[in-house]
């Protein structure tokens, strides 16, 4: 049986439309994580543990995948948001 094609909303934002993940948690999906670098949020707060972990991981992995880009401004922004 062929797999059903995902709609663009399903492919981009897994989980429910209310912002919770597939298991009902408020865990930030990768598609919704980058906004936290540019929003006025307290990333050091417990509510943002998943976003904090994803941002840290992405900023470690992306330079390996795309070595020609400068990620220092994003690292500095993350450090500022973690204060």
Secondary structure, 3 states (H helix, E strand, C coil): CCCCCCCHHHHHCCCCCCCCCCCCCCCCCHHHCCHHHHCCCCCCCHHHHHHHHHHHHHHHHHHHHCCCCCCHHHHHHHHHHCC
